[in-house]
Amino acid sequence: MNNIDWISVKDRLPNEDIFVLCYTAKFGKINSEIDNYKILFYDKETKTWQNYEIDDFENNPDYVYVTHWTPLPNKPIPTQI
C-alpha cells in the first residue's frame, strides 16, 4: 500500500462536510488492537466527527477519538470493458 500523508487534528481540521479517511482510537487511547479507520466528516458547529448513519455509539466523541485524517482519493476513472 502507498504511504499516506496523515494530517494531525492538532495541526488542521478538514473543510466542513467533506468526507475524509480518519485514523481513530476508541475510548481516547491509541492501542493497536482497537485502532481503526473510518470515513467521517467534521461538523464545525457541534465540533464533532460525524457520519450519516444514525449510530450514537460511533458518533460519540467519548468512544471515537480521531487523531489524524487524510483526504479521500479521487474516484476511479470509468473504463470500458
Order of alpha helices (4+ residues) and beta strands (2+ residues): beta-beta-beta-beta-alpha-beta
